[in-house]
C-alpha cells in the first residue's frame, strides 16, 4: 500500500525527516539527498519495501522502509530525496490502525452471516506486542 501527494506549500526535507521520526516514534532514519536539495513539493509513501512501487512516480521525496542501494542511487541521481525507516517500522502502525480493525470487521460480518450464528463463535484480532524490528542501531 502506498500513497502520493502534491503539497499545497513546499516542505523542507529536514522537516519531513522530523515529522516521519515523530510519527513512527523513531530516534533515527536514513536520509539520502541529491547534490542540490530542493523543497519538497510532492511525496510518495509506501510501507515495507517501496523501491519498485515508486517506479514511474515523479515525487521529490520518497518515504519507505527499505530500498536497494542501487534504487536509492537512481532516485537521488534523478533529484529525489529518500527517507528509509527500516522495513517493519513502516508496517507496525498500519497493522494496528488499519489492518486489525478491518480484519475484525470482516470476521464479525462473517460470524453474523454464518448459518450457525447461534453458536456464538467470536473472533478477536490481536497484534503482537512481542514482535519487533529485528534490526537495531548499535
Residue pairs with C-beta under 8 A, 6 or more apart in sequence:
1 46
1 47
1 94
2 44
2 45
2 46
2 47
2 50
2 53
2 54
3 44
3 45
3 46
4 42
4 43
4 44
4 45
4 57
4 59
5 42
5 43
5 44
6 41
6 42
7 40
7 41
7 42
7 43
10 39
10 40
10 41
11 39
11 40
11 41
11 43
11 61
12 39
12 40
13 31
13 33
13 37
13 39
13 40
13 61
13 81
16 40
16 43
16 61
16 63
16 81
16 83
17 29
17 31
17 83
20 26
20 29
20 63
20 83
20 85
21 27
21 28
21 29
23 93
24 85
24 89
24 90
24 93
26 85
26 89
27 137
28 137
29 83
29 84
29 85
30 82
30 83
30 84
30 85
31 81
31 82
31 83
31 84
32 72
32 75
32 76
32 81
32 82
32 84
33 76
33 81
34 76
34 77
34 78
34 79
34 80
34 81
36 79
37 81
38 60
38 79
39 60
40 60
40 61
40 81
41 60
42 58
42 59
42 60
42 61
43 59
43 60
43 61
43 62
43 63
44 50
44 54
44 57
44 59
44 61
44 62
44 63
45 62
45 63
45 64
46 53
46 54
46 62
46 63
46 64
46 90
47 64
47 65
47 90
47 91
47 94
48 64
48 65
48 66
48 87
48 90
48 91
49 64
49 65
49 66
49 67
49 87
50 62
50 63
50 64
50 65
50 66
50 67
51 64
51 66
51 67
51 68
51 71
52 71
53 64
54 62
54 64
54 75
59 80
60 79
60 80
60 81
61 80
61 81
61 82
61 83
62 75
62 80
62 81
62 82
62 83
63 82
63 83
63 85
63 90
64 82
64 83
64 84
64 85
64 90
65 84
65 85
65 86
65 87
65 88
65 89
65 90
65 91
66 84
66 86
66 87
67 75
67 82
67 84
72 82
72 84
75 82
76 82
86 133
86 135
87 133
88 132
88 133
88 134
89 133
95 127
96 127
100 125
100 126
100 127
103 125
104 123
104 124
104 125
107 123
107 125
108 123
111 117
111 121
111 122
111 123
114 121
